Amino acid sequence: MKHTLKITLLLLSIFFITQVIGLAITKEYISIKEFVDPETNIVTKEIIIEDLPYNVERPEIEGPSAILYIFFAILIGTILLLILIKFKKISLWKLWFFLAVFSTMAIAFSAFIPQTIAAILAFILAILKIYKPTTITQNLTEIFIYGGLAAIFVPIINIFAAFMLLLIISIYDIIAVRHTKHMVTMAKFQTKSKVFTGLMIPYQKNEIQTTKTKEIKGKGAKLAVLGGGDIGFPLIFAGVVMKNLMLTNPEIIGFLKTLIIPFFVTLALLFLLFKAKQDKFYPAMPYLTIGCIIGYLVVLLLF
């Protein structure tokens, strides 16, 4: 088992909460409108994509083309981060990360509160996350970041694209962790810079970061971590499924049915953490993808 039972359950709980809140945020940016044919009186439903706040524009892509857009965006981002790592430009990394955290949280908060208040709250939390990191600020912000990200991409992706994206990212994750190992390099850099994309739970209270690599990969690990991609991609898939369910169900029912997917994804993560060893890094996306697929099949069989 990779972590203690207490840490494992805490990590799983935060992961599941992040998925649920992320879906709730995404739902606020999708509306279902009913149209009645005046001649036949047949009622049809149509998905209405709500505009993003702050005049943010979604990429002008649809369906399968979104796969290439997202994947190449990841590749470019990875290359840029590796360049920053090579030249030890931690300050630039923090600025880049601040902008990403601030913008996604502002979008997430705007789903429920006025835009001005949402922006102020997102700014304060982003500053605290990067310059005054604690266990609470690290994980609290992560709970909302991916909902903001999903709100951008879920409305423009169909189920086929979401499924293919999971497969491609899973293959990439295996290559990046087990072969090129650049994902491990990025994780170490982020942990050392005290700016990490993902969940981070310390074994000791208030120790949100460590500068010793052995403390996150060796025996007696001091931190339990889960990368941001492992949170974001299952959420995007579940969001796309929810979007389709909302066409055939009342919106709240579609939301509740979709929660089956995060449940099975969390079970998949539990399986990985149970079989994993403390002294190794593992690509999580293949396991989470299987959880997504099983959850989706259960949704189809039940409903």
Backbone bond lengths (Angstrom), bond angles and torsions (degrees), N, CA, C in turn:
res aa  C-N    CA-C-N  psi(-1)  N-CA   C-N-CA  omega(-1)  CA-C   N-CA-C  phi
1 M - - - 1.472 - - 1.528 109.01 -
2 K 1.323 115.88 133.37 1.455 119.18 -172.09 1.526 112.91 -70.92
3 H 1.335 116.66 -36.34 1.457 120.70 -178.20 1.527 109.69 -132.67
4 T 1.319 115.65 170.83 1.452 119.65 176.10 1.528 109.63 -65.51
5 L 1.311 116.78 161.34 1.457 120.61 -178.19 1.530 110.88 -60.65
6 K 1.330 117.03 -41.68 1.456 121.29 -179.07 1.524 111.22 -61.86
7 I 1.323 116.69 -47.43 1.466 121.04 -179.44 1.520 110.43 -66.27
8 T 1.323 116.46 -39.61 1.463 120.96 179.96 1.525 110.93 -61.84
9 L 1.320 116.88 -47.02 1.462 120.82 -179.21 1.527 111.10 -65.39
10 L 1.319 116.82 -36.85 1.464 120.52 178.16 1.522 110.79 -65.85
11 L 1.335 116.46 -43.89 1.461 121.21 179.12 1.535 110.42 -62.69
12 L 1.324 116.91 -43.35 1.458 121.63 179.62 1.528 111.04 -64.78
13 S 1.323 116.46 -39.74 1.468 120.48 -179.37 1.517 111.31 -64.59
14 I 1.339 116.75 -45.82 1.466 120.02 179.69 1.525 110.37 -65.43
15 F 1.327 116.39 -38.90 1.462 120.56 178.31 1.529 110.39 -59.99
16 F 1.329 116.89 -47.59 1.463 120.57 -178.19 1.535 110.82 -65.56
17 I 1.322 116.80 -41.75 1.467 120.88 178.25 1.528 110.45 -61.04
18 T 1.330 116.26 -40.47 1.461 120.88 178.50 1.524 111.34 -61.50
19 Q 1.327 116.67 -40.27 1.453 120.78 178.53 1.532 110.96 -65.35
20 V 1.325 116.86 -44.09 1.456 121.15 -178.12 1.532 111.09 -65.28
21 I 1.326 116.39 -48.42 1.463 119.97 179.56 1.524 110.61 -65.22
22 G 1.320 116.71 -37.76 1.458 120.39 177.62 1.519 112.03 -60.51
23 L 1.329 116.64 -40.65 1.467 120.81 177.31 1.525 110.92 -67.63
24 A 1.324 116.29 -38.00 1.469 119.99 178.57 1.527 110.51 -63.44
25 I 1.324 116.24 -40.57 1.472 120.61 178.02 1.525 109.91 -65.26
26 T 1.319 116.28 -46.83 1.463 121.11 -178.82 1.526 111.12 -60.13
27 K 1.333 117.25 -39.73 1.462 121.61 -179.43 1.521 111.73 -58.97
28 E 1.332 116.67 -32.50 1.460 120.27 -178.63 1.527 112.59 -70.22
29 Y 1.320 117.08 -16.30 1.463 120.98 179.74 1.532 112.10 -102.70
30 I 1.334 115.65 10.45 1.461 121.25 177.16 1.526 108.46 -129.64
31 S 1.310 116.53 127.99 1.461 120.84 177.61 1.524 109.37 -121.65
32 I 1.308 115.08 149.15 1.458 120.72 176.79 1.529 108.14 -114.55
33 K 1.307 116.42 120.70 1.462 121.66 179.89 1.528 109.87 -109.56
34 E 1.327 115.67 140.45 1.457 121.04 177.90 1.528 110.29 -100.39
35 F 1.326 114.82 138.04 1.449 120.88 178.82 1.533 109.00 -125.58
36 V 1.312 116.31 135.35 1.462 121.13 -178.56 1.524 109.45 -110.86
37 D 1.315 116.21 123.50 1.460 120.91 176.11 1.531 107.88 -71.03
38 P 1.334 117.97 117.41 1.473 120.21 -176.23 1.524 113.51 -62.72
39 E 1.324 117.69 -23.10 1.461 120.58 -177.72 1.522 112.25 -87.19
40 T 1.342 116.31 -41.35 1.466 120.14 -175.49 1.526 112.51 -104.29
41 N 1.343 116.24 -12.95 1.471 121.56 -176.03 1.530 112.78 62.18
42 I 1.314 116.49 19.29 1.463 121.09 177.11 1.527 109.31 -80.14
43 V 1.331 115.66 130.79 1.462 121.21 -179.30 1.530 109.29 -94.47
44 T 1.312 115.31 127.04 1.464 120.58 176.13 1.536 108.92 -121.42
45 K 1.331 115.18 152.35 1.461 120.79 179.09 1.524 110.32 -113.04
46 E 1.312 115.00 146.66 1.464 120.04 -179.57 1.529 109.26 -138.39
47 I 1.325 115.53 141.11 1.462 120.89 178.42 1.526 109.78 -78.64
48 I 1.304 116.59 126.76 1.458 122.29 176.09 1.525 107.84 -110.16
49 I 1.308 116.83 119.63 1.463 121.45 -179.50 1.522 108.92 -87.87
50 E 1.311 115.77 118.47 1.462 120.57 179.66 1.529 110.63 -75.24
51 D 1.326 116.03 144.34 1.463 120.19 178.15 1.526 110.80 -66.54
52 L 1.312 115.33 148.62 1.456 120.33 175.20 1.524 109.75 -78.58
53 P 1.316 117.87 151.84 1.463 120.53 179.80 1.524 111.85 -72.07
54 Y 1.316 116.11 169.21 1.472 123.71 175.45 1.528 112.77 60.96
55 N 1.340 116.35 24.85 1.476 121.99 179.51 1.525 112.94 59.95
56 V 1.308 116.43 26.00 1.469 120.92 175.75 1.519 108.56 -73.63
57 E 1.311 116.68 132.24 1.452 121.84 -178.67 1.526 110.16 -103.91
58 R 1.314 115.79 135.02 1.461 119.76 173.34 1.526 109.20 -73.00
59 P 1.335 117.73 153.48 1.471 119.64 174.99 1.527 109.98 -58.20
60 E 1.303 117.18 140.35 1.460 121.12 -178.74 1.524 109.54 -83.83
61 I 1.318 113.85 69.26 1.457 121.59 179.89 1.510 108.25 -136.69
62 E 1.325 115.35 158.17 1.449 119.85 177.74 1.520 109.48 -143.58
63 G 1.338 114.29 148.52 1.456 120.26 172.72 1.506 115.08 55.25
64 P 1.355 116.93 -133.46 1.469 121.96 -173.91 1.520 114.52 -57.80
65 S 1.336 117.83 -31.87 1.461 119.28 -179.55 1.519 112.06 -62.67
66 A 1.331 115.45 -22.42 1.461 119.93 178.53 1.527 111.33 -66.62
67 I 1.334 116.21 -27.89 1.470 120.21 179.95 1.521 109.85 -60.90
68 L 1.322 115.78 -50.73 1.465 120.11 -179.05 1.518 110.80 -65.10
69 Y 1.326 116.26 -39.81 1.469 120.04 -179.30 1.518 110.61 -59.55
70 I 1.333 116.71 -50.82 1.461 121.07 -177.21 1.522 111.04 -67.29
71 F 1.331 116.47 -43.29 1.463 119.73 -177.17 1.529 111.28 -63.88
72 F 1.326 116.58 -45.19 1.464 118.90 179.89 1.523 111.64 -69.69
73 A 1.320 116.61 -30.63 1.469 119.55 174.23 1.527 110.04 -62.68
74 I 1.332 115.95 -39.92 1.471 120.61 177.36 1.523 110.80 -64.91
75 L 1.325 116.19 -43.98 1.463 119.92 179.93 1.527 111.75 -62.17
76 I 1.317 115.55 -45.03 1.469 119.47 179.84 1.526 110.31 -64.31
77 G 1.326 116.27 -43.43 1.451 119.83 177.77 1.515 112.44 -61.64
78 T 1.337 116.08 -39.15 1.473 120.88 178.52 1.512 110.99 -63.91
79 I 1.329 115.89 -44.70 1.468 120.30 -179.78 1.530 110.77 -62.45
80 L 1.328 116.20 -44.06 1.465 119.82 179.19 1.526 111.37 -62.81
81 L 1.327 116.44 -41.15 1.463 119.48 179.65 1.523 110.93 -66.60
82 L 1.325 117.30 -39.77 1.468 120.29 178.04 1.528 111.29 -63.84
83 I 1.334 116.21 -33.97 1.471 119.82 176.54 1.528 109.73 -66.65
84 L 1.331 116.03 -43.36 1.468 120.20 177.58 1.528 110.77 -61.85
85 I 1.331 116.30 -37.96 1.462 120.33 178.22 1.515 111.04 -65.07
86 K 1.326 115.96 -43.98 1.468 120.68 -178.08 1.522 111.29 -60.84
87 F 1.326 116.29 -40.92 1.462 120.36 -177.63 1.536 112.63 -97.54
88 K 1.339 115.23 8.01 1.468 122.29 174.90 1.530 112.53 55.52
89 K 1.311 115.92 44.11 1.463 121.61 -179.68 1.537 109.63 -91.88
90 I 1.297 116.12 70.09 1.459 120.67 -177.31 1.531 111.88 -65.57
91 S 1.332 116.86 -36.63 1.462 120.34 -178.88 1.530 111.51 -63.44
92 L 1.332 116.91 -39.35 1.460 120.24 177.92 1.522 111.10 -67.51
93 W 1.329 116.00 -38.32 1.448 120.35 177.54 1.530 110.50 -62.53
94 K 1.314 117.05 -41.69 1.458 120.75 179.81 1.526 111.28 -65.28
95 L 1.342 116.93 -39.15 1.462 120.34 177.99 1.521 110.68 -64.70
96 W 1.307 116.52 -46.76 1.470 122.60 178.88 1.532 109.79 -58.66
97 F 1.322 115.38 -46.36 1.456 120.65 -178.41 1.525 111.15 -65.83
98 F 1.338 116.63 -39.53 1.465 120.66 178.48 1.520 110.98 -58.83
99 L 1.313 117.00 -46.08 1.469 120.95 -178.68 1.525 110.96 -62.28
100 A 1.335 116.38 -40.75 1.460 120.23 -179.82 1.523 111.11 -67.56
101 V 1.321 116.19 -44.64 1.463 120.67 -179.33 1.524 110.98 -65.38
102 F 1.320 116.34 -46.31 1.464 121.23 -179.37 1.525 111.56 -60.02
103 S 1.321 117.23 -47.45 1.468 120.39 -175.53 1.523 111.97 -67.60
104 T 1.331 118.36 -44.10 1.462 120.35 -178.27 1.528 111.73 -69.22
105 M 1.340 117.06 -38.75 1.460 119.14 177.84 1.525 111.18 -68.14
106 A 1.318 117.72 -37.97 1.461 120.56 177.85 1.525 110.60 -60.90
107 I 1.325 116.76 -41.69 1.467 120.84 176.75 1.521 110.38 -63.87
108 A 1.333 115.68 -42.92 1.463 120.15 -179.32 1.526 111.74 -63.04
109 F 1.311 117.08 -48.34 1.468 120.96 -178.40 1.521 111.88 -66.06
110 S 1.334 116.10 -32.83 1.470 120.12 -178.04 1.523 112.50 -66.65
111 A 1.325 116.71 -14.01 1.463 119.75 176.60 1.517 111.00 -67.99
112 F 1.351 117.18 -20.41 1.456 120.29 -173.26 1.532 114.26 -127.19
113 I 1.317 117.41 -22.69 1.465 120.20 -176.85 1.530 109.74 -131.68
114 P 1.342 118.10 163.01 1.476 120.75 -179.81 1.530 112.20 -54.97
115 Q 1.322 115.48 148.36 1.461 121.28 -173.16 1.529 113.01 -60.08
116 T 1.321 117.12 -40.28 1.466 119.61 -178.37 1.525 110.97 -62.93
117 I 1.324 116.01 -47.21 1.464 120.20 178.61 1.520 110.41 -64.19
118 A 1.332 116.58 -39.47 1.464 121.20 179.53 1.526 110.61 -61.19
119 A 1.322 117.22 -43.25 1.464 121.25 -179.32 1.527 111.28 -65.45
120 I 1.330 116.71 -42.35 1.468 120.51 179.62 1.528 110.47 -63.92
121 L 1.326 116.12 -45.56 1.467 120.68 179.62 1.526 111.01 -63.16
122 A 1.334 116.63 -42.53 1.459 120.71 179.60 1.529 110.78 -64.28
123 F 1.328 116.56 -39.55 1.472 120.94 179.53 1.532 110.73 -63.19
124 I 1.319 116.34 -46.41 1.469 120.55 -178.65 1.529 110.73 -62.84
125 L 1.324 116.38 -46.43 1.469 119.91 -178.82 1.528 111.85 -66.72
126 A 1.333 117.05 -36.27 1.466 120.24 178.52 1.524 110.87 -65.49
127 I 1.337 116.70 -40.99 1.468 120.82 177.16 1.528 110.42 -62.37
128 L 1.331 116.34 -46.82 1.461 120.44 -179.74 1.526 111.39 -63.49
129 K 1.315 116.23 -40.32 1.462 120.97 -178.46 1.525 111.79 -60.97
130 I 1.324 115.88 -38.93 1.460 119.95 -172.95 1.524 112.54 -91.87
131 Y 1.329 116.97 -37.95 1.457 118.85 -172.62 1.533 113.47 -106.83
132 K 1.334 117.62 -17.84 1.461 121.04 176.18 1.526 108.88 -134.86
133 P 1.320 116.46 60.72 1.472 118.98 -173.06 1.527 112.96 -69.23
134 T 1.316 114.89 134.77 1.455 122.30 172.02 1.525 106.94 -135.06
135 T 1.297 116.50 170.41 1.455 120.08 178.18 1.526 110.83 -58.67
136 I 1.321 116.18 -41.27 1.463 120.36 -177.39 1.521 111.57 -68.02
137 T 1.332 117.73 -50.31 1.473 119.60 -177.97 1.528 111.32 -65.69
138 Q 1.334 117.05 -36.82 1.458 120.33 179.09 1.523 111.27 -59.44
139 N 1.316 116.27 -52.06 1.462 120.04 -173.27 1.527 112.78 -84.21
140 L 1.319 118.04 -30.34 1.462 120.14 177.18 1.524 110.84 -62.91
141 T 1.304 116.73 -44.85 1.465 120.14 179.36 1.530 111.59 -65.94
142 E 1.338 116.45 -37.19 1.465 119.64 179.83 1.526 111.08 -62.60
143 I 1.318 117.00 -31.47 1.461 120.68 -179.69 1.533 111.51 -60.38
144 F 1.338 117.10 -31.33 1.464 120.72 -176.10 1.526 113.98 -100.89
145 I 1.327 117.11 -26.81 1.465 120.54 -175.46 1.522 111.93 -55.23
146 Y 1.323 117.32 -46.17 1.464 120.40 -172.29 1.522 111.94 -75.81
147 G 1.336 116.78 -23.77 1.456 119.22 172.17 1.519 110.74 -65.36
148 G 1.337 116.58 -40.73 1.455 120.55 176.30 1.511 111.87 -64.12
149 L 1.329 115.89 -39.15 1.465 120.46 178.27 1.524 111.05 -66.56
150 A 1.329 116.50 -43.37 1.466 120.36 179.58 1.521 111.03 -64.08
151 A 1.336 117.05 -35.23 1.462 120.67 179.58 1.527 111.48 -61.86
152 I 1.324 116.18 -26.04 1.465 120.57 178.67 1.518 111.36 -77.21
153 F 1.339 116.76 -45.62 1.465 120.39 -168.65 1.528 115.18 -98.51
154 V 1.327 118.51 -31.89 1.464 119.62 -176.36 1.528 112.87 -56.54
155 P 1.344 119.80 -44.34 1.469 119.15 -177.55 1.526 114.66 -63.03
156 I 1.328 119.02 -19.18 1.472 120.48 -175.66 1.529 112.33 -109.73
157 I 1.340 117.51 10.23 1.462 121.24 -179.02 1.526 109.44 -118.79
158 N 1.338 116.80 137.99 1.462 119.73 174.65 1.523 109.96 -96.39
159 I 1.315 117.25 175.77 1.459 121.52 -173.17 1.529 111.46 -65.68
160 F 1.339 117.41 -36.18 1.461 119.93 178.72 1.522 110.52 -64.24
161 A 1.324 116.54 -45.02 1.465 120.21 179.66 1.521 110.96 -63.88
162 A 1.339 116.56 -40.03 1.466 120.19 179.74 1.523 110.90 -64.09
163 F 1.325 116.24 -40.61 1.468 121.03 179.16 1.524 110.99 -66.21
164 M 1.328 117.21 -46.43 1.460 121.04 -179.86 1.521 111.23 -64.81
165 L 1.331 116.48 -35.04 1.465 120.71 178.13 1.527 110.05 -62.72
166 L 1.336 117.20 -41.37 1.461 120.32 176.97 1.527 111.33 -60.20
167 L 1.324 116.56 -44.06 1.465 120.29 -178.71 1.528 111.19 -64.66
168 I 1.319 116.38 -45.80 1.468 120.40 -178.34 1.524 110.70 -64.74
169 I 1.318 117.23 -44.38 1.458 120.64 -179.82 1.524 110.86 -65.98
170 S 1.332 117.36 -33.73 1.463 120.51 178.35 1.529 110.62 -64.94
171 I 1.325 115.65 -43.79 1.468 119.94 177.99 1.528 110.26 -64.14
172 Y 1.318 115.68 -43.47 1.466 120.57 178.30 1.522 110.96 -61.29
173 D 1.322 116.55 -40.13 1.458 121.05 -179.04 1.529 111.01 -63.01
174 I 1.327 116.16 -42.16 1.468 120.32 178.34 1.526 110.64 -61.63
175 I 1.334 115.92 -45.38 1.463 120.26 -179.71 1.525 110.94 -64.85
176 A 1.333 116.68 -43.43 1.461 121.69 -174.87 1.522 112.97 -70.36
177 V 1.333 117.31 -29.34 1.460 120.46 -177.80 1.524 112.09 -93.56
178 R 1.328 117.00 -42.85 1.469 120.15 -172.83 1.518 114.72 -94.75
179 H 1.314 117.58 -23.88 1.462 119.40 -173.68 1.536 111.81 -112.44
180 T 1.320 117.67 -70.98 1.469 118.58 179.28 1.530 111.45 -72.00
181 K 1.332 116.11 -27.96 1.475 123.76 178.19 1.532 113.74 62.46
182 H 1.338 117.03 15.12 1.467 117.68 179.47 1.534 111.71 -70.19
183 M 1.338 116.85 -22.88 1.459 118.89 176.00 1.530 110.79 -66.29
184 V 1.329 115.96 -35.92 1.459 120.86 177.11 1.523 109.88 -67.15
185 T 1.332 115.85 -41.61 1.458 120.69 178.08 1.525 111.05 -59.56
186 M 1.334 116.39 -43.27 1.463 120.26 -179.82 1.521 111.45 -67.38
187 A 1.326 116.80 -37.50 1.467 120.10 179.10 1.524 110.70 -64.07
188 K 1.317 116.33 -42.19 1.466 120.24 179.26 1.527 110.96 -65.07
189 F 1.336 116.13 -41.53 1.457 120.40 -179.79 1.525 110.75 -63.85
190 Q 1.328 116.02 -45.29 1.455 119.97 -179.08 1.521 111.42 -63.39
191 T 1.324 115.83 -39.80 1.460 119.37 179.87 1.527 110.73 -66.92
192 K 1.325 116.09 -40.77 1.460 120.58 179.76 1.523 111.35 -67.07
193 S 1.328 116.15 -36.16 1.470 120.15 -179.08 1.526 111.90 -80.50
194 K 1.334 116.36 -3.07 1.466 122.67 179.79 1.523 112.21 66.76
195 V 1.327 116.44 19.82 1.465 121.56 177.44 1.522 106.94 -129.89
196 F 1.323 115.61 104.71 1.464 120.55 -172.09 1.519 110.39 -122.90
197 T 1.338 116.44 134.56 1.458 121.48 177.19 1.525 109.15 -91.52
198 G 1.290 115.85 98.38 1.454 119.95 179.96 1.515 111.57 143.57
199 L 1.311 114.78 -176.89 1.459 120.41 178.75 1.520 109.86 -79.55
200 M 1.310 115.97 143.00 1.457 121.04 -179.04 1.527 108.36 -144.75
201 I 1.317 115.43 115.15 1.459 120.64 -177.96 1.522 109.57 -121.02
202 P 1.326 117.56 114.92 1.465 120.77 -179.69 1.522 111.87 -79.77
203 Y 1.320 115.67 150.40 1.457 120.03 175.65 1.525 110.72 -73.46
204 Q 1.322 115.80 -29.41 1.452 120.25 178.80 1.526 108.83 -110.59
205 K 1.298 117.23 139.10 1.456 123.01 -174.57 1.520 112.23 -56.62
206 N 1.353 114.66 133.93 1.473 123.45 174.89 1.519 114.55 70.24
207 E 1.331 118.16 6.97 1.465 119.58 175.91 1.521 108.10 -98.80
208 I 1.319 115.32 85.21 1.448 120.72 -174.08 1.518 112.85 -85.27
209 Q 1.309 118.27 -14.68 1.448 119.61 -179.34 1.522 110.78 -138.61
210 T 1.312 114.98 161.52 1.457 121.48 176.14 1.506 108.76 -145.40
211 T 1.292 117.40 148.18 1.466 120.39 178.77 1.508 111.27 -103.14
212 K 1.319 117.08 0.49 1.452 120.42 -178.78 1.523 109.78 -105.01
213 T 1.312 115.53 118.94 1.449 120.71 -177.70 1.518 111.40 -58.43
214 K 1.310 117.31 -39.44 1.457 120.12 -176.29 1.522 111.39 -61.51
215 E 1.338 117.11 -21.40 1.446 119.37 -178.11 1.524 112.37 -76.27
216 I 1.329 118.16 -17.71 1.458 119.00 177.74 1.522 111.74 -108.51
217 K 1.326 118.57 -5.42 1.453 117.50 -179.56 1.527 112.98 -129.85
218 G 1.295 117.35 -10.76 1.446 118.49 -176.38 1.509 112.67 -99.21
219 K 1.337 115.72 -174.15 1.456 120.15 178.69 1.523 109.10 -64.52
220 G 1.336 113.13 147.48 1.454 117.19 -179.08 1.511 111.66 67.26
221 A 1.323 116.71 38.61 1.457 121.28 -176.68 1.520 111.12 -52.28
222 K 1.322 115.94 140.98 1.451 121.30 -177.25 1.518 112.35 -93.96
223 L 1.316 117.25 -14.54 1.455 120.85 -178.28 1.520 110.81 -134.10
224 A 1.313 115.43 141.29 1.463 120.70 169.13 1.522 106.53 -107.83
225 V 1.321 116.88 124.17 1.464 120.25 -175.84 1.523 110.65 -127.62
226 L 1.320 114.95 153.09 1.458 122.43 174.05 1.517 107.36 -143.29
227 G 1.324 116.31 121.64 1.455 121.79 -174.19 1.524 113.95 -64.02
228 G 1.317 114.75 154.60 1.455 120.53 -178.25 1.519 114.06 -61.68
229 G 1.327 116.89 -37.54 1.461 119.69 178.79 1.513 112.19 -62.35
230 D 1.336 116.15 -33.38 1.460 120.92 179.31 1.525 111.37 -68.54
231 I 1.309 117.05 -18.98 1.464 122.16 176.60 1.524 110.37 -93.33
232 G 1.322 115.85 -44.48 1.452 121.18 -171.86 1.518 115.45 -70.67
233 F 1.328 117.77 -43.93 1.469 119.28 -174.33 1.526 113.55 -69.83
234 P 1.343 119.63 -41.93 1.467 118.00 173.14 1.527 112.43 -61.68
235 L 1.335 116.97 -34.08 1.461 120.59 178.63 1.520 110.78 -66.20
236 I 1.319 117.59 -42.58 1.468 120.65 178.91 1.526 110.02 -62.37
237 F 1.332 116.97 -42.89 1.471 120.17 178.48 1.522 110.57 -61.11
238 A 1.330 116.49 -48.35 1.461 120.35 179.94 1.529 111.01 -61.95
239 G 1.331 116.52 -36.85 1.456 120.69 178.79 1.517 112.57 -63.39
240 V 1.327 116.66 -39.05 1.468 120.81 178.31 1.527 110.28 -66.91
241 V 1.336 116.43 -40.86 1.466 119.93 176.75 1.526 109.77 -62.65
242 M 1.332 117.17 -43.10 1.462 121.36 178.73 1.532 110.82 -59.46
243 K 1.303 116.14 -40.98 1.469 121.10 -179.94 1.530 110.16 -58.49
244 N 1.315 117.23 -42.12 1.460 120.85 179.01 1.528 111.83 -70.69
245 L 1.333 116.89 -39.15 1.461 120.64 179.87 1.524 111.56 -65.50
246 M 1.328 116.47 -30.52 1.465 120.33 -179.75 1.531 111.69 -69.18
247 L 1.335 117.06 -17.19 1.459 120.43 177.02 1.521 111.62 -76.91
248 T 1.326 116.90 -27.30 1.469 120.81 -175.81 1.527 112.74 -111.92
249 N 1.321 116.24 1.05 1.456 120.96 -179.92 1.534 109.40 -139.75
250 P 1.333 117.04 160.78 1.468 117.88 167.80 1.524 109.01 -56.61
251 E 1.326 117.48 148.94 1.468 121.15 -171.96 1.519 112.85 -55.04
252 I 1.326 118.26 -43.83 1.459 120.76 -177.66 1.526 110.59 -68.02
253 I 1.337 117.37 -34.34 1.469 120.74 178.44 1.521 109.93 -68.85
254 G 1.334 117.06 -40.60 1.453 120.84 176.76 1.517 111.31 -60.25
255 F 1.342 115.01 -40.54 1.469 120.39 177.55 1.524 111.03 -62.77
256 L 1.320 116.91 -47.30 1.464 121.13 -177.35 1.533 111.57 -65.59
257 K 1.317 117.39 -40.32 1.470 120.17 178.06 1.521 111.20 -63.41
258 T 1.318 116.50 -35.17 1.468 120.79 -178.47 1.520 111.67 -65.64
259 L 1.326 117.96 -25.56 1.467 121.20 -177.87 1.525 112.29 -61.68
260 I 1.315 116.92 -14.74 1.466 120.24 175.07 1.525 110.33 -60.86
261 I 1.322 116.87 -35.60 1.469 120.24 -178.28 1.521 111.54 -67.54
262 P 1.344 120.58 -51.83 1.464 119.52 175.29 1.524 113.25 -56.63
263 F 1.330 117.29 -32.63 1.464 120.62 178.53 1.532 110.56 -61.53
264 F 1.323 116.55 -47.93 1.467 119.75 -179.13 1.526 111.95 -73.14
265 V 1.317 117.28 -32.09 1.468 119.92 175.83 1.525 109.77 -65.31
266 T 1.325 116.95 -39.17 1.462 120.61 177.40 1.523 110.97 -64.83
267 L 1.336 117.31 -38.24 1.462 120.95 175.60 1.529 110.49 -63.36
268 A 1.336 116.67 -38.56 1.464 120.65 177.89 1.521 110.68 -63.97
269 L 1.326 116.48 -40.75 1.465 120.55 177.00 1.519 110.71 -65.24
270 L 1.325 117.48 -39.05 1.459 121.47 176.48 1.527 110.46 -59.90
271 F 1.322 116.47 -43.44 1.463 120.87 178.96 1.530 110.65 -60.10
272 L 1.332 116.29 -44.62 1.462 120.24 179.61 1.524 110.95 -62.39
273 L 1.318 117.02 -48.20 1.463 120.56 -178.12 1.527 111.43 -65.02
274 F 1.329 116.50 -30.24 1.463 120.31 -179.32 1.524 111.17 -72.23
275 K 1.344 116.70 -41.22 1.466 119.94 -177.08 1.523 113.44 -87.64
276 A 1.328 117.67 -14.80 1.467 120.95 -176.15 1.521 111.43 -74.49
277 K 1.327 114.88 153.97 1.458 121.73 176.98 1.517 109.65 -103.63
278 Q 1.307 115.69 153.08 1.460 120.59 -174.77 1.517 113.01 -67.05
279 D 1.294 118.53 -26.68 1.456 120.43 -172.67 1.523 112.99 -97.38
280 K 1.321 117.98 19.82 1.454 120.75 -178.44 1.523 111.37 -135.83
281 F 1.353 114.60 151.60 1.458 120.89 171.70 1.528 107.88 -97.67
282 Y 1.312 116.20 143.24 1.457 121.15 -177.78 1.527 110.59 -129.04
283 P 1.342 117.27 140.74 1.467 119.54 171.61 1.520 108.75 -75.14
284 A 1.305 117.27 116.86 1.465 120.82 -174.88 1.529 113.01 -83.83
285 M 1.329 117.79 -27.74 1.462 120.18 -172.31 1.525 114.28 -59.75
286 P 1.341 120.67 -38.10 1.474 117.82 177.58 1.528 112.27 -57.92
287 Y 1.327 117.36 -40.18 1.463 120.99 179.28 1.527 110.44 -68.95
288 L 1.325 116.50 -43.09 1.458 120.27 -178.66 1.528 111.36 -67.86
289 T 1.325 116.03 -33.69 1.463 120.04 176.62 1.525 110.83 -63.84
290 I 1.312 116.49 -42.57 1.468 120.29 176.40 1.526 109.83 -60.95
291 G 1.330 116.72 -41.20 1.453 120.27 176.67 1.520 112.10 -60.80
292 C 1.345 116.21 -40.80 1.474 120.71 177.70 1.522 111.41 -62.40
293 I 1.322 115.99 -44.17 1.466 120.62 -177.69 1.522 110.84 -66.16
294 I 1.338 116.42 -44.92 1.466 119.54 178.72 1.527 110.24 -61.78
295 G 1.324 116.29 -44.81 1.457 120.25 179.04 1.501 112.14 -60.17
296 Y 1.334 116.73 -41.56 1.462 121.04 179.47 1.526 111.34 -65.18
297 L 1.327 116.25 -41.62 1.458 120.06 178.24 1.523 111.82 -63.71
298 V 1.330 116.16 -38.02 1.467 120.54 177.22 1.528 109.87 -63.89
299 V 1.337 116.63 -41.20 1.470 120.48 177.74 1.532 109.91 -60.29
300 L 1.336 116.31 -44.41 1.461 120.08 -179.57 1.540 111.50 -64.71
301 L 1.322 116.61 -40.29 1.462 120.75 -177.85 1.528 111.50 -70.88
302 L 1.317 117.45 -36.92 1.452 121.02 -176.98 1.524 113.13 -81.92
303 F 1.337 115.59 -32.49 1.455 118.21 -172.68 1.534 112.66 -125.71
